[in-house]
Amino acid sequence: MTQLFWYVIVDSDCTRTVHVDEVSQVIHDTLHDPRGLIKLGHEFHQVPVNVGRVIRAKRVWRSSDVVCVEYRVSSEKTIRSECGFGGLNCAKTQFTDRQVLLHVDLWRKGSVDCRLDLDDYRRYVVNHETLHILGRDHVEWPRDPNEPCPVMFQQTIAKGRCVETPWKI
Protein backbone atom coordinates (compact mmCIF):
# COMPACT_ATOMS: atom_id res chain seq x y z
CA MET A 1 0.00 0.00 0.00
CA THR A 2 1.27 3.46 -0.86
CA GLN A 3 2.05 5.74 2.08
CA LEU A 4 1.08 9.32 1.28
CA PHE A 5 3.22 12.19 2.58
CA TRP A 6 2.36 15.85 2.55
CA TYR A 7 5.35 18.00 3.22
CA VAL A 8 5.95 21.66 3.76
CA ILE A 9 9.13 23.71 3.56
CA VAL A 10 9.08 26.34 6.29
CA ASP A 11 11.07 29.54 6.34
CA SER A 12 13.77 29.13 8.90
CA ASP A 13 15.54 31.29 11.40
CA CYS A 14 18.40 31.36 8.86
CA THR A 15 16.90 33.21 5.90
CA ARG A 16 19.98 35.41 5.55
CA THR A 17 22.23 32.46 4.79
CA VAL A 18 19.96 30.04 2.88
CA HIS A 19 17.24 30.49 0.30
CA VAL A 20 14.05 28.56 0.94
CA ASP A 21 13.52 28.02 -2.81
CA GLU A 22 16.89 26.27 -3.10
CA VAL A 23 16.17 24.11 -0.05
CA SER A 24 12.72 23.30 -1.39
CA GLN A 25 14.14 22.21 -4.75
CA VAL A 26 16.71 19.88 -3.18
CA ILE A 27 14.07 18.30 -0.93
CA HIS A 28 11.61 17.92 -3.82
CA ASP A 29 14.22 16.41 -6.14
CA THR A 30 15.44 14.01 -3.45
CA LEU A 31 11.97 12.84 -2.40
CA HIS A 32 10.97 12.26 -6.04
CA ASP A 33 14.18 10.59 -7.21
CA PRO A 34 13.48 7.01 -8.39
CA ARG A 35 16.55 5.77 -6.47
CA GLY A 36 15.11 7.03 -3.19
CA LEU A 37 12.10 6.69 -0.93
CA ILE A 38 9.50 6.45 -3.68
CA LYS A 39 10.85 3.01 -4.57
CA LEU A 40 9.59 1.91 -1.14
CA GLY A 41 6.05 2.86 -2.16
CA HIS A 42 5.90 6.35 -0.68
CA GLU A 43 4.22 9.22 -2.47
CA PHE A 44 5.26 12.80 -1.68
CA HIS A 45 3.30 16.01 -2.26
CA GLN A 46 4.47 19.44 -1.24
CA VAL A 47 1.77 21.67 0.20
CA PRO A 48 1.93 25.43 0.77
CA VAL A 49 2.97 26.62 4.23
CA ASN A 50 -0.49 27.98 5.03
CA VAL A 51 -2.08 24.60 4.25
CA GLY A 52 0.52 22.86 6.42
CA ARG A 53 -0.33 25.15 9.33
CA VAL A 54 -4.07 24.42 8.97
CA ILE A 55 -3.42 20.68 8.86
CA ARG A 56 -1.25 20.92 11.95
CA ALA A 57 -3.75 23.10 13.84
CA LYS A 58 -6.49 20.55 13.21
CA ARG A 59 -4.29 17.78 14.63
CA VAL A 60 -4.36 15.62 11.50
CA TRP A 61 -0.60 16.00 11.19
CA ARG A 62 -0.39 12.23 11.28
CA SER A 63 -3.17 9.84 10.48
CA SER A 64 -3.21 6.32 9.15
CA ASP A 65 -3.60 7.65 5.62
CA VAL A 66 -1.34 10.70 5.46
CA VAL A 67 1.92 11.67 7.14
CA CYS A 68 2.70 15.39 7.15
CA VAL A 69 6.30 16.46 7.53
CA GLU A 70 7.72 19.94 8.07
CA TYR A 71 11.26 20.60 6.81
CA ARG A 72 13.20 23.66 7.92
CA VAL A 73 16.75 24.87 8.01
CA SER A 74 17.61 25.78 11.60
CA SER A 75 20.34 27.43 13.59
CA GLU A 76 22.54 25.66 16.13
CA LYS A 77 20.52 27.34 18.89
CA THR A 78 17.22 26.04 17.50
CA ILE A 79 18.60 22.52 16.99
CA ARG A 80 19.82 22.44 20.61
CA SER A 81 16.49 23.74 21.88
CA GLU A 82 14.27 21.49 19.76
CA CYS A 83 16.37 18.31 19.62
CA GLY A 84 18.42 18.38 22.83
CA PHE A 85 21.78 18.23 21.05
CA GLY A 86 23.74 20.33 18.60
CA GLY A 87 26.03 20.06 15.63
CA LEU A 88 23.78 17.65 13.72
CA ASN A 89 20.55 17.51 11.73
CA CYS A 90 17.56 16.08 13.51
CA ALA A 91 14.16 14.48 12.98
CA LYS A 92 11.45 15.11 15.55
CA THR A 93 8.79 12.43 15.67
CA GLN A 94 7.11 13.04 19.00
CA PHE A 95 3.33 13.15 19.21
CA THR A 96 1.91 15.00 16.21
CA ASP A 97 5.19 16.72 15.36
CA ARG A 98 6.92 15.38 12.29
CA GLN A 99 9.76 17.79 11.67
CA VAL A 100 13.10 17.57 9.96
CA LEU A 101 15.49 20.24 11.20
CA LEU A 102 18.40 20.78 8.83
CA HIS A 103 21.41 22.37 10.52
CA VAL A 104 22.20 25.59 8.65
CA ASP A 105 25.98 25.18 8.77
CA LEU A 106 25.80 21.60 7.53
CA TRP A 107 23.30 22.58 4.83
CA ARG A 108 25.60 25.33 3.59
CA LYS A 109 28.95 23.52 3.82
CA GLY A 110 28.33 19.81 4.33
CA SER A 111 30.11 17.75 6.95
CA VAL A 112 33.90 17.62 7.14
CA ASP A 113 33.52 14.07 8.43
CA CYS A 114 31.67 12.93 5.31
CA ARG A 115 33.25 12.37 1.91
CA LEU A 116 30.09 13.14 -0.06
CA ASP A 117 30.06 16.32 -2.12
CA LEU A 118 27.65 19.01 -0.94
CA ASP A 119 24.78 18.02 -3.27
CA ASP A 120 24.97 14.34 -2.32
CA TYR A 121 25.40 15.23 1.36
CA ARG A 122 22.15 17.20 1.22
CA ARG A 123 20.37 14.29 -0.50
CA TYR A 124 21.73 11.90 2.10
CA VAL A 125 20.47 14.11 4.95
CA VAL A 126 16.99 14.45 3.45
CA ASN A 127 16.73 10.67 2.96
CA HIS A 128 18.26 9.83 6.35
CA GLU A 129 16.10 12.21 8.39
CA THR A 130 12.94 11.33 6.44
CA LEU A 131 13.58 7.66 7.18
CA HIS A 132 13.73 8.58 10.88
CA ILE A 133 10.27 10.11 10.40
CA LEU A 134 9.22 6.72 9.02
CA GLY A 135 10.47 5.06 12.19
CA ARG A 136 13.80 3.73 10.93
CA ASP A 137 16.74 3.62 13.33
CA HIS A 138 20.46 3.73 12.62
CA VAL A 139 22.07 0.58 11.26
CA GLU A 140 25.54 -0.93 11.36
CA TRP A 141 27.92 -0.58 8.45
CA PRO A 142 28.52 -3.35 5.92
CA ARG A 143 31.56 -5.47 6.71
CA ASP A 144 33.00 -4.95 3.23
CA PRO A 145 34.53 -1.43 2.90
CA ASN A 146 33.71 -1.56 -0.84
CA GLU A 147 29.97 -1.88 -0.17
CA PRO A 148 27.74 1.21 -0.36
CA CYS A 149 26.78 2.60 3.05
CA PRO A 150 23.11 2.24 3.94
CA VAL A 151 21.40 5.63 4.26
CA MET A 152 20.54 4.82 7.88
CA PHE A 153 24.21 4.31 8.70
CA GLN A 154 25.59 7.56 10.10
CA GLN A 155 27.75 8.33 7.09
CA THR A 156 29.34 11.32 8.78
CA ILE A 157 31.25 8.77 10.85
CA ALA A 158 31.87 6.27 8.03
CA LYS A 159 35.61 6.98 7.76
CA GLY A 160 36.21 4.34 5.10
CA ARG A 161 33.97 1.66 6.61
CA CYS A 162 31.84 1.71 3.46
CA VAL A 163 31.31 3.78 0.32
CA GLU A 164 29.19 6.81 1.20
CA THR A 165 26.05 7.33 -0.89
CA PRO A 166 22.70 9.08 -0.48
CA TRP A 167 20.80 6.29 -2.24
CA LYS A 168 21.17 2.92 -0.49
CA ILE A 169 17.67 2.98 0.99
C-alpha positions as semicolon CSV with decimal commas, in nm:
position;residue;x (nm);y (nm);z (nm)
1;M;0,000;0,000;0,000
2;T;0,127;0,346;-0,086
3;Q;0,205;0,574;0,208
4;L;0,108;0,932;0,128
5;F;0,322;1,219;0,258
6;W;0,236;1,585;0,255
7;Y;0,535;1,800;0,322
8;V;0,595;2,166;0,376
9;I;0,913;2,371;0,356
10;V;0,908;2,634;0,629
11;D;1,107;2,954;0,634
12;S;1,377;2,913;0,890
13;D;1,554;3,129;1,140
14;C;1,840;3,136;0,886
15;T;1,690;3,321;0,590
16;R;1,998;3,541;0,555
17;T;2,223;3,246;0,479
18;V;1,996;3,004;0,288
19;H;1,724;3,049;0,030
20;V;1,405;2,856;0,094
21;D;1,352;2,802;-0,281
22;E;1,689;2,627;-0,310
23;V;1,617;2,411;-0,005
24;S;1,272;2,330;-0,139
25;Q;1,414;2,221;-0,475
26;V;1,671;1,988;-0,318
27;I;1,407;1,830;-0,093
28;H;1,161;1,792;-0,382
29;D;1,422;1,641;-0,614
30;T;1,544;1,401;-0,345
31;L;1,197;1,284;-0,240
32;H;1,097;1,226;-0,604
33;D;1,418;1,059;-0,721
34;P;1,348;0,701;-0,839
35;R;1,655;0,577;-0,647
36;G;1,511;0,703;-0,319
37;L;1,210;0,669;-0,093
38;I;0,950;0,645;-0,368
39;K;1,085;0,301;-0,457
40;L;0,959;0,191;-0,114
41;G;0,605;0,286;-0,216
42;H;0,590;0,635;-0,068
43;E;0,422;0,922;-0,247
44;F;0,526;1,280;-0,168
45;H;0,330;1,601;-0,226
46;Q;0,447;1,944;-0,124
47;V;0,177;2,167;0,020
48;P;0,193;2,543;0,077
49;V;0,297;2,662;0,423
50;N;-0,049;2,798;0,503
51;V;-0,208;2,460;0,425
52;G;0,052;2,286;0,642
53;R;-0,033;2,515;0,933
54;V;-0,407;2,442;0,897
55;I;-0,342;2,068;0,886
56;R;-0,125;2,092;1,195
57;A;-0,375;2,310;1,384
58;K;-0,649;2,055;1,321
59;R;-0,429;1,778;1,463
60;V;-0,436;1,562;1,150
61;W;-0,060;1,600;1,119
62;R;-0,039;1,223;1,128
63;S;-0,317;0,984;1,048
64;S;-0,321;0,632;0,915
65;D;-0,360;0,765;0,562
66;V;-0,134;1,070;0,546
67;V;0,192;1,167;0,714
68;C;0,270;1,539;0,715
69;V;0,630;1,646;0,753
70;E;0,772;1,994;0,807
71;Y;1,126;2,060;0,681
72;R;1,320;2,366;0,792
73;V;1,675;2,487;0,801
74;S;1,761;2,578;1,160
75;S;2,034;2,743;1,359
76;E;2,254;2,566;1,613
77;K;2,052;2,734;1,889
78;T;1,722;2,604;1,750
79;I;1,860;2,252;1,699
80;R;1,982;2,244;2,061
81;S;1,649;2,374;2,188
82;E;1,427;2,149;1,976
83;C;1,637;1,831;1,962
84;G;1,842;1,838;2,283
85;F;2,178;1,823;2,105
86;G;2,374;2,033;1,860
87;G;2,603;2,006;1,563
88;L;2,378;1,765;1,372
89;N;2,055;1,751;1,173
90;C;1,756;1,608;1,351
91;A;1,416;1,448;1,298
92;K;1,145;1,511;1,555
93;T;0,879;1,243;1,567
94;Q;0,711;1,304;1,900
95;F;0,333;1,315;1,921
96;T;0,191;1,500;1,621
97;D;0,519;1,672;1,536
98;R;0,692;1,538;1,229
99;Q;0,976;1,779;1,167
100;V;1,310;1,757;0,996
101;L;1,549;2,024;1,120
102;L;1,840;2,078;0,883
103;H;2,141;2,237;1,052
104;V;2,220;2,559;0,865
105;D;2,598;2,518;0,877
106;L;2,580;2,160;0,753
107;W;2,330;2,258;0,483
108;R;2,560;2,533;0,359
109;K;2,895;2,352;0,382
110;G;2,833;1,981;0,433
111;S;3,011;1,775;0,695
112;V;3,390;1,762;0,714
113;D;3,352;1,407;0,843
114;C;3,167;1,293;0,531
115;R;3,325;1,237;0,191
116;L;3,009;1,314;-0,006
117;D;3,006;1,632;-0,212
118;L;2,765;1,901;-0,094
119;D;2,478;1,802;-0,327
120;D;2,497;1,434;-0,232
121;Y;2,540;1,523;0,136
122;R;2,215;1,720;0,122
123;R;2,037;1,429;-0,050
124;Y;2,173;1,190;0,210
125;V;2,047;1,411;0,495
126;V;1,699;1,445;0,345
127;N;1,673;1,067;0,296
128;H;1,826;0,983;0,635
129;E;1,610;1,221;0,839
130;T;1,294;1,133;0,644
131;L;1,358;0,766;0,718
132;H;1,373;0,858;1,088
133;I;1,027;1,011;1,040
134;L;0,922;0,672;0,902
135;G;1,047;0,506;1,219
136;R;1,380;0,373;1,093
137;D;1,674;0,362;1,333
138;H;2,046;0,373;1,262
139;V;2,207;0,058;1,126
140;E;2,554;-0,093;1,136
141;W;2,792;-0,058;0,845
142;P;2,852;-0,335;0,592
143;R;3,156;-0,547;0,671
144;D;3,300;-0,495;0,323
145;P;3,453;-0,143;0,290
146;N;3,371;-0,156;-0,084
147;E;2,997;-0,188;-0,017
148;P;2,774;0,121;-0,036
149;C;2,678;0,260;0,305
150;P;2,311;0,224;0,394
151;V;2,140;0,563;0,426
152;M;2,054;0,482;0,788
153;F;2,421;0,431;0,870
154;Q;2,559;0,756;1,010
155;Q;2,775;0,833;0,709
156;T;2,934;1,132;0,878
157;I;3,125;0,877;1,085
158;A;3,187;0,627;0,803
159;K;3,561;0,698;0,776
160;G;3,621;0,434;0,510
161;R;3,397;0,166;0,661
162;C;3,184;0,171;0,346
163;V;3,131;0,378;0,032
164;E;2,919;0,681;0,120
165;T;2,605;0,733;-0,089
166;P;2,270;0,908;-0,048
167;W;2,080;0,629;-0,224
168;K;2,117;0,292;-0,049
169;I;1,767;0,298;0,099
